Amino acid sequence: MVLHRNRTPIARWLTGIAALALAALVLTPAQALAGLNVVATTSSLGALAREIGADRAEVRVLAPPDRDAHYLDARPSFMAALRRADLLLELGAGLEEGWLPAAQRGANNRAINSGQPGHFRGADQVELRRSITMDGPNMGHVHAEGNPHFNADPLRMAELALALGERMGELRPDHADDFMQRAEHTAERLHDHAKALAAQVQPGQRIVVYHEDLDYLEEWLPVEIVGYLEPAPGIPPTARHLRRLVSDLEGTEGTVLYAIFQPARGAEFLERNLGWSSQAVPLDPPADATLDGYLELMTLWAGTLPQR
């Protein structure tokens, strides 16, 4: 009986150790296998994160691709997603300033606060085009740092992919090499597809856009932005402004492009009075897209223009 009593605590201790070890095997791999919990403000960013993270990243996109990411509400579902996030991706430069800071505060997740490794601001990783909102009567609008709509430029998205691969590797060092390898492959595919599409478009295309959200097409396609349907950023088209556009562009050929969530009235006015074609296009791929979805969007953008 004495021997039996002496062994019982040891047996219980071993059982306890086994239980702790089993718990560690259940909890630690759950984090390791799930990898990074990534929340992206837009689906273009989400597509990069999915491509680079593969099965080591779970990605949630906040802004629906058929909505203007300038004008969302900080919904409770956003806060819940951000509360669990390891990494927050935003385009930055004022694009999400109307709702993202409030969602971050509501999430109360210090890991994704500004300045933390878990907060990735795309505008800090690339050189932005000068925004039309920085000059003249437009000065002081939402784009004071520069044009944040660089998701329409695959060349800048390639730069962003490399920076994102590095950041994901910093957060998960065990997978850093794999993240970086996938980021480099992503950047290469973006460059190659942009080059191929640009070669198919007839040179010297002139386009009118609604807002400056498609200005970055000038960076990789043979196009020139010659006007905006908005008389000033954030101001809906007026009859006077549209008549002035017709007067300025009369006798020329071109294309009018606008986002699928923007009103068609101004584009249709130019189409009737100038004979230009007009088309509504998405600014981002589907919410669940990977890189292939973004490449298809590039093909759609280029396909709105006359081909060689």
DOTORKE-923008 format. One record per residue (C-alpha): residue in three letters; x, y, z. Coordinates in Angstrom, 2 decimals, padded with zeros to 5 digits. Layout:
<recs>
<rec resn="ALA" xx="X" yy="Y" zz="Z"/>
...
</recs>
This chain:
<recs>
<rec resn="MET" xx="000.00" yy="000.00" zz="000.00"/>
<rec resn="VAL" xx="002.86" yy="002.35" zz="000.78"/>
<rec resn="LEU" xx="004.42" yy="001.68" zz="-002.60"/>
<rec resn="HIS" xx="001.07" yy="002.24" zz="-004.27"/>
<rec resn="ARG" xx="000.64" yy="005.61" zz="-002.50"/>
<rec resn="ASN" xx="004.16" yy="006.68" zz="-003.54"/>
<rec resn="ARG" xx="003.44" yy="005.94" zz="-007.18"/>
<rec resn="THR" xx="000.07" yy="007.65" zz="-007.36"/>
<rec resn="PRO" xx="001.38" yy="011.27" zz="-007.26"/>
<rec resn="ILE" xx="003.96" yy="010.40" zz="-009.90"/>
<rec resn="ALA" xx="001.30" yy="008.88" zz="-012.11"/>
<rec resn="ARG" xx="-000.88" yy="011.92" zz="-011.63"/>
<rec resn="TRP" xx="002.06" yy="014.24" zz="-012.40"/>
<rec resn="LEU" xx="002.81" yy="012.32" zz="-015.59"/>
<rec resn="THR" xx="-000.84" yy="012.44" zz="-016.56"/>
<rec resn="GLY" xx="-000.85" yy="016.20" zz="-016.00"/>
<rec resn="ILE" xx="002.27" yy="016.65" zz="-018.12"/>
<rec resn="ALA" xx="000.71" yy="014.58" zz="-020.88"/>
<rec resn="ALA" xx="-002.43" yy="016.70" zz="-020.77"/>
<rec resn="LEU" xx="-000.38" yy="019.92" zz="-020.97"/>
<rec resn="ALA" xx="001.60" yy="018.54" zz="-023.88"/>
<rec resn="LEU" xx="-001.60" yy="017.57" zz="-025.66"/>
<rec resn="ALA" xx="-002.99" yy="021.06" zz="-025.10"/>
<rec resn="ALA" xx="000.20" yy="022.55" zz="-026.55"/>
<rec resn="LEU" xx="-000.14" yy="020.32" zz="-029.58"/>
<rec resn="VAL" xx="-003.73" yy="021.45" zz="-029.99"/>
<rec resn="LEU" xx="-003.18" yy="025.21" zz="-029.45"/>
<rec resn="THR" xx="000.25" yy="025.99" zz="-030.84"/>
<rec resn="PRO" xx="-000.22" yy="024.28" zz="-034.22"/>
<rec resn="ALA" xx="-003.60" yy="026.00" zz="-034.50"/>
<rec resn="GLN" xx="-001.70" yy="029.27" zz="-034.66"/>
<rec resn="ALA" xx="001.14" yy="027.88" zz="-036.74"/>
<rec resn="LEU" xx="-001.03" yy="026.06" zz="-039.28"/>
<rec resn="ALA" xx="-003.55" yy="028.87" zz="-039.58"/>
<rec resn="GLY" xx="-000.63" yy="031.22" zz="-040.08"/>
<rec resn="LEU" xx="-001.49" yy="034.86" zz="-040.33"/>
<rec resn="ASN" xx="-004.95" yy="036.25" zz="-039.80"/>
<rec resn="VAL" xx="-004.94" yy="039.09" zz="-042.35"/>
<rec resn="VAL" xx="-007.57" yy="041.80" zz="-042.74"/>
<rec resn="ALA" xx="-007.34" yy="043.88" zz="-045.94"/>
<rec resn="THR" xx="-009.36" yy="047.01" zz="-046.58"/>
<rec resn="THR" xx="-009.73" yy="046.28" zz="-050.32"/>
<rec resn="SER" xx="-009.87" yy="043.14" zz="-052.42"/>
<rec resn="SER" xx="-006.79" yy="044.16" zz="-054.45"/>
<rec resn="LEU" xx="-004.78" yy="044.02" zz="-051.23"/>
<rec resn="GLY" xx="-006.56" yy="040.83" zz="-050.25"/>
<rec resn="ALA" xx="-005.58" yy="039.21" zz="-053.54"/>
<rec resn="LEU" xx="-001.90" yy="039.94" zz="-052.89"/>
<rec resn="ALA" xx="-002.11" yy="038.60" zz="-049.34"/>
<rec resn="ARG" xx="-003.77" yy="035.37" zz="-050.49"/>
<rec resn="GLU" xx="-001.22" yy="034.84" zz="-053.25"/>
<rec resn="ILE" xx="001.75" yy="035.45" zz="-050.98"/>
<rec resn="GLY" xx="000.37" yy="033.74" zz="-047.89"/>
<rec resn="ALA" xx="-001.18" yy="030.75" zz="-049.66"/>
<rec resn="ASP" xx="-002.35" yy="028.23" zz="-047.03"/>
<rec resn="ARG" xx="-000.45" yy="030.08" zz="-044.30"/>
<rec resn="ALA" xx="-002.74" yy="033.13" zz="-044.38"/>
<rec resn="GLU" xx="-006.44" yy="033.56" zz="-043.77"/>
<rec resn="VAL" xx="-007.61" yy="036.76" zz="-045.46"/>
<rec resn="ARG" xx="-010.73" yy="038.86" zz="-044.83"/>
<rec resn="VAL" xx="-011.60" yy="041.86" zz="-047.04"/>
<rec resn="LEU" xx="-013.59" yy="044.73" zz="-045.53"/>
<rec resn="ALA" xx="-014.63" yy="046.94" zz="-048.48"/>
<rec resn="PRO" xx="-016.93" yy="045.26" zz="-051.01"/>
<rec resn="PRO" xx="-015.47" yy="045.70" zz="-054.51"/>
<rec resn="ASP" xx="-018.72" yy="047.25" zz="-055.74"/>
<rec resn="ARG" xx="-018.55" yy="050.05" zz="-053.15"/>
<rec resn="ASP" xx="-016.45" yy="053.21" zz="-052.96"/>
<rec resn="ALA" xx="-013.82" yy="052.54" zz="-050.30"/>
<rec resn="HIS" xx="-013.82" yy="056.24" zz="-049.43"/>
<rec resn="TYR" xx="-017.31" yy="056.08" zz="-048.02"/>
<rec resn="LEU" xx="-017.92" yy="053.10" zz="-045.74"/>
<rec resn="ASP" xx="-019.10" yy="052.86" zz="-042.15"/>
<rec resn="ALA" xx="-017.05" yy="051.38" zz="-039.30"/>
<rec resn="ARG" xx="-019.41" yy="048.45" zz="-038.84"/>
<rec resn="PRO" xx="-019.28" yy="046.07" zz="-035.85"/>
<rec resn="SER" xx="-018.31" yy="043.24" zz="-038.21"/>
<rec resn="PHE" xx="-015.23" yy="045.24" zz="-039.23"/>
<rec resn="MET" xx="-014.26" yy="045.69" zz="-035.59"/>
<rec resn="ALA" xx="-014.75" yy="041.99" zz="-034.88"/>
<rec resn="ALA" xx="-012.51" yy="041.04" zz="-037.81"/>
<rec resn="LEU" xx="-009.82" yy="043.53" zz="-036.79"/>
<rec resn="ARG" xx="-009.93" yy="042.33" zz="-033.18"/>
<rec resn="ARG" xx="-008.64" yy="038.91" zz="-034.32"/>
<rec resn="ALA" xx="-006.20" yy="040.21" zz="-036.94"/>
<rec resn="ASP" xx="-002.45" yy="039.66" zz="-036.89"/>
<rec resn="LEU" xx="-001.97" yy="041.97" zz="-039.87"/>
<rec resn="LEU" xx="-004.02" yy="044.89" zz="-041.20"/>
<rec resn="LEU" xx="-003.46" yy="045.96" zz="-044.82"/>
<rec resn="GLU" xx="-004.67" yy="049.37" zz="-045.99"/>
<rec resn="LEU" xx="-003.95" yy="051.42" zz="-049.09"/>
<rec resn="GLY" xx="-003.59" yy="054.56" zz="-046.97"/>
<rec resn="ALA" xx="-002.99" yy="058.16" zz="-048.06"/>
<rec resn="GLY" xx="-006.48" yy="059.11" zz="-046.93"/>
<rec resn="LEU" xx="-008.45" yy="056.50" zz="-048.85"/>
<rec resn="GLU" xx="-009.90" yy="054.79" zz="-045.77"/>
<rec resn="GLU" xx="-009.59" yy="057.67" zz="-043.30"/>
<rec resn="GLY" xx="-013.35" yy="058.15" zz="-042.99"/>
<rec resn="TRP" xx="-013.95" yy="054.78" zz="-041.35"/>
<rec resn="LEU" xx="-010.82" yy="052.69" zz="-040.70"/>
<rec resn="PRO" xx="-009.47" yy="054.60" zz="-037.65"/>
<rec resn="ALA" xx="-012.84" yy="054.23" zz="-035.93"/>
<rec resn="ALA" xx="-012.89" yy="050.50" zz="-036.72"/>
<rec resn="GLN" xx="-009.36" yy="050.14" zz="-035.32"/>
<rec resn="ARG" xx="-010.35" yy="051.90" zz="-032.10"/>
<rec resn="GLY" xx="-013.41" yy="049.70" zz="-031.76"/>
<rec resn="ALA" xx="-011.32" yy="046.56" zz="-032.31"/>
<rec resn="ASN" xx="-008.95" yy="047.44" zz="-029.45"/>
<rec resn="ASN" xx="-006.15" yy="045.35" zz="-030.98"/>
<rec resn="ARG" xx="-002.80" yy="046.98" zz="-030.25"/>
<rec resn="ALA" xx="-001.02" yy="044.67" zz="-032.71"/>
<rec resn="ILE" xx="-002.56" yy="046.47" zz="-035.69"/>
<rec resn="ASN" xx="-002.27" yy="050.05" zz="-034.47"/>
<rec resn="SER" xx="-000.33" yy="052.58" zz="-036.53"/>
<rec resn="GLY" xx="003.41" yy="052.07" zz="-036.18"/>
<rec resn="GLN" xx="003.11" yy="048.41" zz="-035.19"/>
<rec resn="PRO" xx="004.45" yy="045.56" zz="-037.36"/>
<rec resn="GLY" xx="000.88" yy="044.32" zz="-037.73"/>
<rec resn="HIS" xx="-000.18" yy="047.52" zz="-039.53"/>
<rec resn="PHE" xx="000.86" yy="047.65" zz="-043.20"/>
<rec resn="ARG" xx="000.11" yy="050.90" zz="-045.02"/>
<rec resn="GLY" xx="000.55" yy="050.49" zz="-048.75"/>
<rec resn="ALA" xx="001.06" yy="054.19" zz="-049.48"/>
<rec resn="ASP" xx="004.26" yy="054.08" zz="-047.41"/>
<rec resn="GLN" xx="005.75" yy="051.41" zz="-049.69"/>
<rec resn="VAL" xx="005.39" yy="053.08" zz="-053.11"/>
<rec resn="GLU" xx="005.77" yy="056.51" zz="-054.68"/>
<rec resn="LEU" xx="002.36" yy="058.05" zz="-055.26"/>
<rec resn="ARG" xx="001.26" yy="060.13" zz="-058.22"/>
<rec resn="ARG" xx="000.63" yy="063.74" zz="-057.39"/>
<rec resn="SER" xx="-003.09" yy="064.10" zz="-056.78"/>
<rec resn="ILE" xx="-005.20" yy="066.69" zz="-058.57"/>
<rec resn="THR" xx="-006.57" yy="067.41" zz="-055.09"/>
<rec resn="MET" xx="-003.23" yy="068.95" zz="-054.10"/>
<rec resn="ASP" xx="-003.46" yy="071.92" zz="-056.45"/>
<rec resn="GLY" xx="-005.72" yy="074.90" zz="-057.07"/>
<rec resn="PRO" xx="-009.37" yy="074.82" zz="-056.08"/>
<rec resn="ASN" xx="-009.20" yy="071.07" zz="-055.37"/>
<rec resn="MET" xx="-006.53" yy="071.47" zz="-052.69"/>
<rec resn="GLY" xx="-007.33" yy="070.03" zz="-049.29"/>
<rec resn="HIS" xx="-009.63" yy="067.24" zz="-050.48"/>
<rec resn="VAL" xx="-009.10" yy="063.66" zz="-049.31"/>
<rec resn="HIS" xx="-005.87" yy="063.02" zz="-051.23"/>
<rec resn="ALA" xx="-003.47" yy="065.41" zz="-049.54"/>
<rec resn="GLU" xx="-000.59" yy="062.87" zz="-049.54"/>
<rec resn="GLY" xx="-000.97" yy="061.94" zz="-053.19"/>
<rec resn="ASN" xx="-003.29" yy="059.78" zz="-055.26"/>
<rec resn="PRO" xx="-004.02" yy="056.64" zz="-053.19"/>
<rec resn="HIS" xx="-005.66" yy="054.69" zz="-056.03"/>
<rec resn="PHE" xx="-002.47" yy="052.88" zz="-057.02"/>
<rec resn="ASN" xx="-004.33" yy="049.57" zz="-056.98"/>
<rec resn="ALA" xx="-004.98" yy="050.39" zz="-060.67"/>
<rec resn="ASP" xx="-001.22" yy="050.15" zz="-061.33"/>
<rec resn="PRO" xx="000.16" yy="046.58" zz="-061.42"/>
<rec resn="LEU" xx="003.72" yy="047.92" zz="-061.37"/>
<rec resn="ARG" xx="003.19" yy="049.56" zz="-058.00"/>
<rec resn="MET" xx="001.26" yy="046.52" zz="-056.84"/>
<rec resn="ALA" xx="004.36" yy="044.48" zz="-057.69"/>
<rec resn="GLU" xx="006.44" yy="046.74" zz="-055.44"/>
<rec resn="LEU" xx="003.81" yy="046.35" zz="-052.78"/>
<rec resn="ALA" xx="003.91" yy="042.56" zz="-053.08"/>
<rec resn="LEU" xx="007.63" yy="042.50" zz="-052.32"/>
<rec resn="ALA" xx="007.19" yy="044.75" zz="-049.28"/>
<rec resn="LEU" xx="004.25" yy="042.67" zz="-048.10"/>
<rec resn="GLY" xx="006.17" yy="039.43" zz="-048.45"/>
<rec resn="GLU" xx="008.91" yy="040.87" zz="-046.27"/>
<rec resn="ARG" xx="006.45" yy="042.06" zz="-043.62"/>
<rec resn="MET" xx="004.65" yy="038.73" zz="-043.48"/>
<rec resn="GLY" xx="008.01" yy="037.06" zz="-043.04"/>
<rec resn="GLU" xx="008.80" yy="039.35" zz="-040.11"/>
<rec resn="LEU" xx="005.57" yy="038.30" zz="-038.43"/>
<rec resn="ARG" xx="006.10" yy="034.59" zz="-039.17"/>
<rec resn="PRO" xx="009.89" yy="034.06" zz="-039.45"/>
<rec resn="ASP" xx="009.53" yy="030.29" zz="-039.90"/>
<rec resn="HIS" xx="007.82" yy="030.93" zz="-043.24"/>
<rec resn="ALA" xx="009.76" yy="034.02" zz="-044.32"/>
<rec resn="ASP" xx="011.58" yy="032.35" zz="-047.21"/>
<rec resn="ASP" xx="008.36" yy="030.92" zz="-048.62"/>
<rec resn="PHE" xx="006.54" yy="034.25" zz="-048.32"/>
<rec resn="MET" xx="009.36" yy="036.07" zz="-050.09"/>
<rec resn="GLN" xx="009.59" yy="033.51" zz="-052.85"/>
<rec resn="ARG" xx="005.87" yy="033.79" zz="-053.52"/>
<rec resn="ALA" xx="006.07" yy="037.60" zz="-053.38"/>
<rec resn="GLU" xx="008.83" yy="037.65" zz="-056.00"/>
<rec resn="HIS" xx="006.82" yy="035.34" zz="-058.25"/>
<rec resn="THR" xx="003.77" yy="037.56" zz="-057.79"/>
<rec resn="ALA" xx="005.74" yy="040.67" zz="-058.76"/>
<rec resn="GLU" xx="007.11" yy="038.93" zz="-061.85"/>
<rec resn="ARG" xx="003.65" yy="037.89" zz="-063.02"/>
<rec resn="LEU" xx="002.31" yy="041.41" zz="-062.55"/>
<rec resn="HIS" xx="005.13" yy="042.92" zz="-064.60"/>
<rec resn="ASP" xx="004.81" yy="040.35" zz="-067.38"/>
<rec resn="HIS" xx="001.04" yy="040.71" zz="-067.67"/>
<rec resn="ALA" xx="001.20" yy="044.50" zz="-067.70"/>
<rec resn="LYS" xx="003.81" yy="044.46" zz="-070.46"/>
<rec resn="ALA" xx="001.78" yy="042.03" zz="-072.58"/>
<rec resn="LEU" xx="-001.45" yy="044.01" zz="-072.21"/>
<rec resn="ALA" xx="000.20" yy="047.34" zz="-072.97"/>
<rec resn="ALA" xx="001.59" yy="045.92" zz="-076.20"/>
<rec resn="GLN" xx="-001.95" yy="045.01" zz="-077.35"/>
<rec resn="VAL" xx="-003.44" yy="048.50" zz="-076.90"/>
<rec resn="GLN" xx="-003.23" yy="051.01" zz="-079.74"/>
<rec resn="PRO" xx="-000.83" yy="053.80" zz="-078.75"/>
<rec resn="GLY" xx="-002.00" yy="057.32" zz="-077.98"/>
<rec resn="GLN" xx="-005.35" yy="056.54" zz="-076.35"/>
<rec resn="ARG" xx="-007.22" yy="059.42" zz="-074.72"/>
<rec resn="ILE" xx="-009.55" yy="058.73" zz="-071.82"/>
<rec resn="VAL" xx="-011.89" yy="060.66" zz="-069.57"/>
<rec resn="VAL" xx="-012.48" yy="059.20" zz="-066.10"/>
<rec resn="TYR" xx="-014.99" yy="060.02" zz="-063.41"/>
<rec resn="HIS" xx="-012.68" yy="060.50" zz="-060.41"/>
<rec resn="GLU" xx="-008.89" yy="060.16" zz="-060.27"/>
<rec resn="ASP" xx="-009.27" yy="056.51" zz="-059.31"/>
<rec resn="LEU" xx="-008.15" yy="055.31" zz="-062.75"/>
<rec resn="ASP" xx="-005.31" yy="057.82" zz="-063.28"/>
<rec resn="TYR" xx="-002.72" yy="055.12" zz="-062.65"/>
<rec resn="LEU" xx="-003.65" yy="053.47" zz="-065.96"/>
<rec resn="GLU" xx="-001.31" yy="056.09" zz="-067.43"/>
<rec resn="GLU" xx="001.58" yy="054.39" zz="-065.62"/>
<rec resn="TRP" xx="001.43" yy="051.13" zz="-067.58"/>
<rec resn="LEU" xx="-000.89" yy="051.57" zz="-070.58"/>
<rec resn="PRO" xx="-000.40" yy="053.90" zz="-073.60"/>
<rec resn="VAL" xx="-003.16" yy="056.28" zz="-072.46"/>
<rec resn="GLU" xx="-003.53" yy="059.93" zz="-071.50"/>
<rec resn="ILE" xx="-006.10" yy="061.25" zz="-069.03"/>
<rec resn="VAL" xx="-007.68" yy="064.25" zz="-070.77"/>
<rec resn="GLY" xx="-010.55" yy="065.04" zz="-068.42"/>
<rec resn="TYR" xx="-012.71" yy="064.15" zz="-065.43"/>
<rec resn="LEU" xx="-016.47" yy="063.85" zz="-065.22"/>
<rec resn="GLU" xx="-016.32" yy="065.43" zz="-061.76"/>
<rec resn="PRO" xx="-015.82" yy="069.20" zz="-061.94"/>
<rec resn="ALA" xx="-013.86" yy="068.81" zz="-058.68"/>
<rec resn="PRO" xx="-013.12" yy="065.67" zz="-056.65"/>
<rec resn="GLY" xx="-016.17" yy="064.55" zz="-054.77"/>
<rec resn="ILE" xx="-018.52" yy="066.88" zz="-056.70"/>
<rec resn="PRO" xx="-021.02" yy="065.15" zz="-059.03"/>
<rec resn="PRO" xx="-020.92" yy="066.13" zz="-062.73"/>
<rec resn="THR" xx="-022.78" yy="069.31" zz="-063.59"/>
<rec resn="ALA" xx="-024.37" yy="070.17" zz="-066.93"/>
<rec resn="ARG" xx="-022.06" yy="073.16" zz="-067.30"/>
<rec resn="HIS" xx="-018.94" yy="071.08" zz="-066.69"/>
<rec resn="LEU" xx="-020.05" yy="068.36" zz="-069.10"/>
<rec resn="ARG" xx="-020.75" yy="070.91" zz="-071.83"/>
<rec resn="ARG" xx="-017.26" yy="072.33" zz="-071.30"/>
<rec resn="LEU" xx="-015.76" yy="068.84" zz="-071.69"/>
<rec resn="VAL" xx="-017.64" yy="068.36" zz="-074.94"/>
<rec resn="SER" xx="-016.39" yy="071.72" zz="-076.21"/>
<rec resn="ASP" xx="-012.79" yy="070.92" zz="-075.25"/>
<rec resn="LEU" xx="-012.80" yy="067.41" zz="-076.72"/>
<rec resn="GLU" xx="-014.96" yy="067.91" zz="-079.81"/>
<rec resn="GLY" xx="-013.43" yy="066.38" zz="-082.93"/>
<rec resn="THR" xx="-011.25" yy="063.94" zz="-081.01"/>
<rec resn="GLU" xx="-011.57" yy="060.24" zz="-080.28"/>
<rec resn="GLY" xx="-011.37" yy="058.53" zz="-076.94"/>
<rec resn="THR" xx="-012.96" yy="056.43" zz="-074.23"/>
<rec resn="VAL" xx="-014.87" yy="057.31" zz="-071.06"/>
<rec resn="LEU" xx="-014.25" yy="055.03" zz="-068.09"/>
<rec resn="TYR" xx="-015.98" yy="055.11" zz="-064.74"/>
<rec resn="ALA" xx="-016.34" yy="052.78" zz="-061.76"/>
<rec resn="ILE" xx="-019.30" yy="050.43" zz="-061.51"/>
<rec resn="PHE" xx="-020.52" yy="052.26" zz="-058.39"/>
<rec resn="GLN" xx="-020.37" yy="055.71" zz="-060.02"/>
<rec resn="PRO" xx="-023.37" yy="057.22" zz="-061.88"/>
<rec resn="ALA" xx="-023.43" yy="056.74" zz="-065.64"/>
<rec resn="ARG" xx="-025.16" yy="060.00" zz="-066.59"/>
<rec resn="GLY" xx="-022.02" yy="062.03" zz="-067.33"/>
<rec resn="ALA" xx="-020.38" yy="059.24" zz="-069.34"/>
<rec resn="GLU" xx="-023.55" yy="058.75" zz="-071.38"/>
<rec resn="PHE" xx="-023.68" yy="062.50" zz="-072.09"/>
<rec resn="LEU" xx="-020.16" yy="062.41" zz="-073.56"/>
<rec resn="GLU" xx="-020.99" yy="059.29" zz="-075.50"/>
<rec resn="ARG" xx="-024.00" yy="060.99" zz="-077.13"/>
<rec resn="ASN" xx="-022.28" yy="064.29" zz="-077.82"/>
<rec resn="LEU" xx="-018.75" yy="063.16" zz="-078.70"/>
<rec resn="GLY" xx="-019.32" yy="059.68" zz="-080.07"/>
<rec resn="TRP" xx="-016.83" yy="058.28" zz="-077.55"/>
<rec resn="SER" xx="-017.42" yy="054.82" zz="-076.15"/>
<rec resn="SER" xx="-018.06" yy="054.58" zz="-072.43"/>
<rec resn="GLN" xx="-017.81" yy="051.69" zz="-070.01"/>
<rec resn="ALA" xx="-018.25" yy="051.04" zz="-066.30"/>
<rec resn="VAL" xx="-015.44" yy="048.93" zz="-064.86"/>
<rec resn="PRO" xx="-014.64" yy="047.44" zz="-061.45"/>
<rec resn="LEU" xx="-011.80" yy="049.08" zz="-059.55"/>
<rec resn="ASP" xx="-011.03" yy="045.91" zz="-057.59"/>
<rec resn="PRO" xx="-011.32" yy="042.16" zz="-058.19"/>
<rec resn="PRO" xx="-013.91" yy="039.98" zz="-056.42"/>
<rec resn="ALA" xx="-013.68" yy="039.89" zz="-052.63"/>
<rec resn="ASP" xx="-012.30" yy="036.33" zz="-052.61"/>
<rec resn="ALA" xx="-009.84" yy="036.85" zz="-055.49"/>
<rec resn="THR" xx="-006.26" yy="035.66" zz="-055.62"/>
<rec resn="LEU" xx="-003.69" yy="037.08" zz="-058.03"/>
<rec resn="ASP" xx="-005.51" yy="035.52" zz="-060.99"/>
<rec resn="GLY" xx="-008.53" yy="037.68" zz="-060.19"/>
<rec resn="TYR" xx="-006.42" yy="040.82" zz="-060.24"/>
<rec resn="LEU" xx="-004.78" yy="039.80" zz="-063.54"/>
<rec resn="GLU" xx="-008.24" yy="039.30" zz="-065.05"/>
<rec resn="LEU" xx="-009.18" yy="042.79" zz="-063.90"/>
<rec resn="MET" xx="-006.10" yy="044.19" zz="-065.63"/>
<rec resn="THR" xx="-007.19" yy="042.42" zz="-068.80"/>
<rec resn="LEU" xx="-010.65" yy="043.97" zz="-068.49"/>
<rec resn="TRP" xx="-009.22" yy="047.49" zz="-068.05"/>
<rec resn="ALA" xx="-006.97" yy="047.14" zz="-071.08"/>
<rec resn="GLY" xx="-009.76" yy="045.53" zz="-073.11"/>
<rec resn="THR" xx="-011.92" yy="048.68" zz="-072.90"/>
<rec resn="LEU" xx="-009.44" yy="050.43" zz="-075.21"/>
<rec resn="PRO" xx="-008.92" yy="049.97" zz="-078.98"/>
<rec resn="GLN" xx="-006.56" yy="047.09" zz="-079.67"/>
<rec resn="ARG" xx="-003.76" yy="046.83" zz="-082.21"/>
</recs>
